[in-house]
Amino acid sequence: MSVPVSSDADLLAAHNRGDPHAFGELFSRHRDRLWAVALRTLRDREDAADALQEAMISAFRNAASFRAESQVGTWLHRIVVNACLDRIRRRQSRPTVPLADEGPREPAAPRDDFADSDTRMAVQDAIASLPEDQRAAIVLVDIEGYPVSEVAGMLAIADGTVKSRCARGRVRLAQLLGHLRNPSANANVPVDEMDARRREGR
């Protein structure tokens, strides 16, 4: 006879009752996707790990505040996204000085992989340049594949707001990454100038 599998809500309730193992099991179920969201939002493994740790500590301590108005997984993702956005705001609020030595890099890709690697880096850089609200929506909807309604719950905003943020983010990404489809295009042309050229039919 198979042992019944506890739901996320059951595990959270057990944690609130004092079960020392329940939260760990809950986290293990969602860890991979939570980590993916943190890493793609912050683009830095150390920052992502710190944000995920902060988020899980917050969830652990504030589990009793969960009101079952959304799924437990949605609630966990909301906490992780908020932790990531807080880190982005803190990062933007303090000036940074480029370091001459950026530390060890990943091994160079084989020659045949250079183009794919450059494309990945261009896409990642473009996503990183988006405003934080658009970036979160794009990562969750377009990269992680969450439904708009679920992302709305994670971000505590309306479905329409998620859609509009994704739409604006996609337009911006199309402008930034147009050179990937048209290698002769200048990727460094300012967006305003690109818009002007488009209106002039150039």
TORMISE-953686 format. One record per residue: x, y, z of N, C-alpha, C in turn; chain; residue number from 0. Coordinates in steps of 0.1 Angstrom, whole numbers, plus 5000, padded with zeros to 4 digits. Each point is the difference from the previous one (the first is absolute). Layout:
TORMISE-953686
R    nu    nv    nw   cau   cav   caw    cu    cv    cw  cadena  num
R     X     Y     Z     X     Y     Z     X     Y     Z       A  NUM
...
//
This chain:
TORMISE-953686
R    nu    nv    nw   cau   cav   caw    cu    cv    cw  cadena  num
R  5009  4988  5000  4991  5012  5000  5009  5012  5000       A    0
R  4997  5010  4991  5008  5012  4999  4997  5009  5012       A    1
R  5010  5008  5003  4999  5009  5011  4994  5013  4994       A    2
R  4990  5006  5006  4994  5013  4995  5011  5011  5000       A    3
R  5000  5007  4989  5010  5011  4999  4993  5013  5006       A    4
R  5006  5007  5009  4995  5012  5006  5000  5011  4990       A    5
R  4990  5008  5000  4999  5012  4991  5009  5011  5005       A    6
R  5003  5010  4992  5008  5011  5005  4993  5007  5012       A    7
R  4987  5001  4999  4992  5006  5011  5001  4992  5012       A    8
R  5000  4987  4999  5001  4991  5012  5014  5002  5006       A    9
R  5010  5000  4992  5014  5002  5005  5001  5013  5007       A   10
R  4995  5011  4995  5001  5013  5006  4992  5000  5013       A   11
R  4989  4993  5000  4992  4999  5013  5008  4992  5010       A   12
R  5006  4990  4996  5008  4992  5009  5012  5008  5006       A   13
R  5006  5008  4991  5011  5009  5005  4995  5009  5010       A   14
R  4988  5006  4998  4994  5009  5010  4997  4993  5013       A   15
R  4998  4987  4999  4997  4992  5013  5013  4996  5007       A   16
R  5011  5003  4993  5013  4996  5007  5007  4988  4994       A   17
R  4996  4995  4989  5007  4989  4994  5013  5005  4995       A   18
R  5011  4994  5004  5014  5005  4997  5004  4997  4986       A   19
R  4993  4991  4993  5004  4995  4987  4991  5006  4989       A   20
R  4989  5005  5003  4990  5003  4990  5005  5011  4990       A   21
R  5005  5011  5006  5004  5011  4991  5012  4996  4991       A   22
R  5009  4991  5005  5011  4996  4991  4994  4992  4988       A   23
R  4990  4991  5003  4994  4993  4989  4993  5009  4990       A   24
R  4993  5010  5006  4993  5009  4991  5010  5008  4991       A   25
R  5011  5004  5006  5010  5008  4992  5006  4991  4990       A   26
R  5003  4987  5003  5006  4991  4990  4992  4998  4988       A   27
R  4987  5001  5002  4990  4999  4988  5002  5011  4990       A   28
R  5002  5012  5006  5000  5012  4991  5014  5006  4998       A   29
R  5010  4994  5006  5013  5006  5000  5005  5003  4985       A   30
R  4999  4990  4991  5006  5002  4987  4994  5012  4993       A   31
R  4987  5002  5000  4993  5011  4993  5003  5013  5007       A   32
R  5000  5000  5014  5003  5012  5007  5014  5005  4997       A   33
R  5009  4990  4999  5014  5004  4997  5001  5005  4986       A   34
R  4993  4994  4991  5000  5005  4986  4995  5014  4999       A   35
R  4989  5003  5007  4995  5014  4999  5010  5010  5006       A   36
R  5006  4996  5012  5009  5009  5006  5012  5002  4991       A   37
R  5005  4990  4994  5013  5001  4992  4997  5008  4988       A   38
R  4988  4998  4993  4998  5007  4988  4996  5015  5002       A   39
R  4995  5002  5012  4996  5014  5004  5013  5008  5003       A   40
R  5009  4994  5008  5011  5007  5005  5013  4998  4991       A   41
R  5001  4989  4993  5011  4997  4991  5013  5000  5007       A   42
R  5000  4996  5013  5012  4999  5008  4998  4988  5010       A   43
R  5008  4990  4999  4997  4988  5008  5001  5003  5015       A   44
R  5009  5009  5004  5001  5003  5015  4988  5008  5004       A   45
R  4997  5010  4992  4988  5008  5004  4987  4992  5000       A   46
R  4999  4991  4990  4988  4992  4999  4999  4990  5012       A   47
R  5012  4995  5004  5000  4991  5012  4996  5007  5013       A   48
R  5006  5012  5001  4996  5008  5012  4986  5004  5000       A   49
R  4994  5004  4988  4986  5004  5000  4991  4988  5003       A   50
R  5004  4989  4994  4992  4988  5003  5000  4996  5015       A   51
R  5012  5001  5006  5001  4997  5014  4992  5010  5009       A   52
R  5001  5013  4996  4992  5010  5007  4985  4997  4999       A   53
R  4996  4997  4988  4986  4997  4997  4995  4988  5008       A   54
R  5008  4990  5001  4995  4988  5007  5000  5002  5015       A   55
R  5009  5008  5005  5000  5003  5014  4988  5008  5003       A   56
R  4996  5009  4992  4988  5008  5002  4988  4991  4999       A   57
R  4999  4991  4990  4989  4991  4999  4999  4991  5013       A   58
R  5011  4995  5004  5001  4991  5012  4994  5008  5012       A   59
R  5004  5012  5002  4996  5007  5012  4986  5006  4999       A   60
R  4995  5002  4988  4987  5006  4998  4990  4991  4994       A   61
R  5002  4987  5001  4991  4990  4994  4986  5002  5005       A   62
R  4998  5004  5013  4987  5001  5005  4992  5011  4994       A   63
R  5007  5009  4992  4992  5011  4993  4994  4995  4987       A   64
R  5003  4988  4996  4994  4995  4987  4985  4998  5002       A   65
R  4992  5006  4991  4986  5000  5002  4993  4991  4990       A   66
R  5007  4992  4992  4994  4991  4991  4992  5007  4989       A   67
R  5003  5013  4997  4993  5007  4990  5007  4997  4986       A   68
R  5011  4993  5001  5007  4995  4988  5007  4987  5003       A   69
R  5006  4994  4991  5007  4987  5002  5013  5003  5008       A   70
R  5004  4990  5008  5012  5002  5008  5012  5003  4991       A   71
R  5001  4993  4989  5011  5003  4990  5000  5014  4995       A   72
R  4988  5006  4998  4999  5013  4995  5005  5010  5011       A   73
R  4996  4997  5012  5004  5008  5012  5015  5000  5001       A   74
R  5007  4988  4999  5014  4999  5001  5007  5008  4989       A   75
R  4995  4999  4988  5006  5007  4989  4999  5015  5002       A   76
R  4988  5005  5005  4999  5014  5003  5011  5005  5009       A   77
R  5003  4992  5011  5010  5004  5010  5013  5000  4993       A   78
R  5003  4991  4991  5013  4999  4993  5002  5012  4991       A   79
R  4989  5003  4992  5001  5011  4991  5002  5013  5007       A   80
R  4992  5002  5011  5002  5012  5008  5014  5002  5005       A   81
R  5006  4988  5005  5014  5001  5005  5009  5004  4989       A   82
R  4998  4994  4988  5009  5004  4988  4998  5015  4997       A   83
R  4988  5004  4999  4998  5014  4997  5006  5010  5010       A   84
R  4999  4996  5013  5006  5008  5010  5015  5001  4998       A   85
R  5006  4989  4996  5015  5000  4997  5003  5009  4988       A   86
R  4992  4999  4990  5002  5009  4988  4999  5014  5004       A   87
R  4991  5004  5009  4998  5014  5004  5012  5004  5008       A   88
R  5005  4991  5009  5012  5004  5008  5012  5001  4991       A   89
R  5001  4991  4991  5012  5001  4990  5000  5013  4993       A   90
R  4988  5004  4995  4999  5012  4992  5002  5013  5008       A   91
R  4998  4999  5013  5000  5012  5009  5015  5003  5004       A   92
R  5009  4990  4998  5014  5003  5004  5009  5000  4988       A   93
R  5009  5010  4998  5008  5000  4989  5010  4988  5000       A   94
R  5004  4995  4989  5009  4989  4999  5012  5005  4992       A   95
R  5012  4994  5003  5012  5003  4993  5004  4988  4993       A   96
R  5002  5000  4987  5004  4988  4993  5013  4995  5004       A   97
R  5002  4987  5002  5012  4994  5004  5008  4996  4988       A   98
R  5013  5002  5001  5009  4996  4989  5000  4985  4998       A   99
R  5000  4993  5011  5000  4985  5000  4987  4995  5004       A  100
R  4992  4994  4991  4987  4995  5004  5000  4986  5005       A  101
R  5012  4995  5002  5000  4986  5006  5000  4990  4990       A  102
R  4999  4987  5004  5000  4989  4990  4988  5000  4992       A  103
R  5002  4997  4987  4989  4999  4991  4997  4985  4997       A  104
R  4989  4997  4994  4997  4987  4995  5009  4997  4989       A  105
R  5004  4987  4998  5009  4996  4989  4994  5005  4987       A  106
R  5009  5004  4991  4995  5005  4987  4992  4989  4992       A  107
R  4990  5004  4993  4992  4991  4993  5008  4995  4987       A  108
R  4997  4988  4995  5006  4997  4987  4996  5010  4989       A  109
R  5008  5001  4990  4998  5010  4990  4986  4999  4994       A  110
R  4995  4988  4997  4987  4999  4994  4989  5005  5009       A  111
R  5003  5001  5013  4989  5005  5010  5001  5015  5002       A  112
R  5010  5007  4994  5001  5014  5003  4987  5008  4996       A  113
R  4995  4997  4989  4988  5007  4996  4988  4998  5009       A  114
R  4998  4987  5004  4989  4998  5010  5003  5007  5013       A  115
R  5013  4999  5004  5003  5006  5013  4998  5016  5000       A  116
R  5004  5006  4988  4998  5014  4999  4985  5004  5000       A  117
R  4992  4991  4993  4986  5003  5000  4994  4999  5014       A  118
R  5004  4990  5008  4995  4998  5013  5004  5012  5009       A  119
R  5012  5005  4998  5005  5011  5008  4992  5013  4996       A  120
R  4997  5001  4988  4993  5012  4995  4986  5000  5006       A  121
R  4993  4988  5000  4987  4999  5005  5000  5003  5015       A  122
R  5010  4994  5007  5000  5002  5014  5003  5015  5004       A  123
R  5009  5006  4992  5003  5014  5003  4988  5009  4997       A  124
R  4992  4996  4990  4988  5008  4996  4990  4999  5011       A  125
R  4998  4988  5005  4990  4997  5011  5004  5008  5013       A  126
R  5013  4999  5003  5006  5007  5011  4998  5015  5000       A  127
R  4999  5006  4988  4999  5014  4998  4985  5005  5002       A  128
R  4991  4991  5000  4986  5004  5001  4997  5006  5014       A  129
R  4990  5009  5001  4996  5004  5013  4996  4988  5008       A  130
R  5002  5001  5014  4998  4988  5008  4986  4994  4999       A  131
R  4989  5009  4998  4987  4994  4999  4998  4992  4988       A  132
R  5005  5005  4988  4999  4993  4988  5009  4987  5000       A  133
R  5011  5001  5006  5009  4989  5001  4994  4988  5007       A  134
R  4994  5003  5012  4993  4990  5008  4989  4993  4992       A  135
R  4992  5008  4993  4989  4995  4992  5005  4991  4989       A  136
R  5010  5005  4993  5006  4992  4988  5006  4987  5005       A  137
R  5008  5001  5011  5006  4987  5005  4989  4990  5004       A  138
R  4990  5004  5007  4990  4991  5005  4991  4995  4989       A  139
R  4996  5009  4991  4990  4995  4989  5007  4994  4989       A  140
R  5010  5007  4994  5006  4996  4987  5011  4990  5002       A  141
R  5007  5000  5011  5011  4991  5002  4997  4988  5008       A  142
R  4993  5003  5012  4996  4989  5008  4987  4993  4996       A  143
R  4992  5007  4992  4988  4995  4995  4988  4999  5009       A  144
R  5000  5009  5011  4988  5000  5009  4989  5007  4993       A  145
R  4987  4996  5003  4989  5007  4994  4999  5014  5006       A  146
R  4994  5009  4992  4999  5014  5004  4993  5001  5013       A  147
R  4989  4993  5002  4992  5001  5012  5009  4996  5012       A  148
R  5009  4990  4999  5008  4996  5011  5011  5010  5003       A  149
R  5005  5006  4989  5010  5011  5002  4994  5012  5007       A  150
R  4988  5003  4996  4992  5011  5007  5000  4997  5015       A  151
R  4997  4988  5004  5000  4997  5014  5014  5001  5006       A  152
R  5010  4996  4993  5014  5001  5006  5004  5015  5002       A  153
R  4996  5008  4991  5004  5014  5000  4990  5009  5007       A  154
R  4988  4994  5004  4990  5008  5006  4995  5011  4991       A  155
R  4998  4998  4988  4995  5010  4990  4989  4993  4992       A  156
R  4993  5008  4992  4989  4995  4992  5006  4993  4987       A  157
R  4991  4991  4995  5004  4993  4988  5004  5009  4989       A  158
R  4992  5011  4998  5003  5009  4989  5013  5007  5002       A  159
R  5004  5003  5013  5013  5006  5002  5011  4991  4996       A  160
R  4999  4987  5003  5010  4990  4996  5001  5001  4984       A  161
R  4989  4999  4994  5000  5000  4985  5007  5013  4994       A  162
R  4996  5011  5006  5006  5013  4995  5015  5001  5003       A  163
R  5004  4995  5011  5015  5000  5003  5007  4990  4991       A  164
R  4994  4989  4997  5006  4991  4990  5001  5006  4986       A  165
R  4989  5006  4997  4999  5007  4986  5011  5010  4999       A  166
R  5001  5009  5010  5011  5010  4999  5014  4994  5000       A  167
R  5001  4990  5008  5013  4993  5001  5004  4994  4986       A  168
R  4990  4994  4994  5003  4993  4987  5003  5010  4989       A  169
R  4994  5012  5000  5003  5010  4991  5014  5005  5002       A  170
R  5004  5002  5012  5013  5005  5003  5011  4989  4996       A  171
R  4997  4987  5003  5009  4990  4996  5001  4999  4985       A  172
R  4989  5002  4993  5000  4999  4985  5009  5011  4995       A  173
R  5000  5012  5006  5009  5011  4996  5014  4997  5003       A  174
R  5003  4994  5012  5014  4998  5004  5006  4988  4992       A  175
R  4991  4990  4996  5006  4988  4994  4997  4999  4985       A  176
R  4995  5011  4994  4997  5000  4986  5012  4996  4991       A  177
R  5012  5003  5005  5012  4997  4992  5003  4985  4999       A  178
R  4994  4992  5009  5001  4986  4999  4993  4994  4988       A  179
R  4989  5007  4996  4993  4996  4988  5005  5007  4988       A  180
R  5006  5012  5002  5005  5008  4989  5014  5004  5003       A  181
R  5010  4991  4997  5014  5003  5005  5005  5014  4995       A  182
R  4994  5006  4990  5005  5013  4995  4995  5011  5009       A  183
R  4990  4997  5009  4995  5010  5008  5010  5004  5011       A  184
R  4999  5012  5004  5009  5005  5010  4993  4998  5014       A  185
R  5005  4991  5008  4994  4997  5013  5001  5012  5010       A  186
R  5010  5009  4997  5002  5011  5009  4992  5012  4997       A  187
R  4992  5000  4990  4992  5012  4997  4990  5002  5011       A  188
R  4999  5012  5006  4991  5003  5011  4985  4997  4995       A  189
R  4992  4995  5010  4987  4997  4997  4992  5011  4994       A  190
R  5002  5012  5005  4993  5012  4994  5003  5002  4986       A  191
R  5013  4998  4996  5004  5002  4987  4995  4989  4991       A  192
R  4999  4988  5005  4994  4989  4993  4985  5002  4997       A  193
R  4993  5006  5010  4986  5003  4998  4999  5011  4989       A  194
R  5009  5010  5000  4999  5010  4990  5003  4995  4986       A  195
R  5010  4991  4999  5003  4994  4987  4988  4992  4995       A  196
R  4993  4993  5009  4989  4992  4996  4988  5009  4995       A  197
R  4998  5011  5007  4990  5009  4995  5003  5006  4987       A  198
R  5013  5003  4997  5004  5006  4988  5001  4990  4989       A  199
R  4998  4987  5003  5000  4989  4990  5014  4996  4996       A  200
R  5010  5003  5009  5014  4996  4997  5002  4986  5005       A  201
//
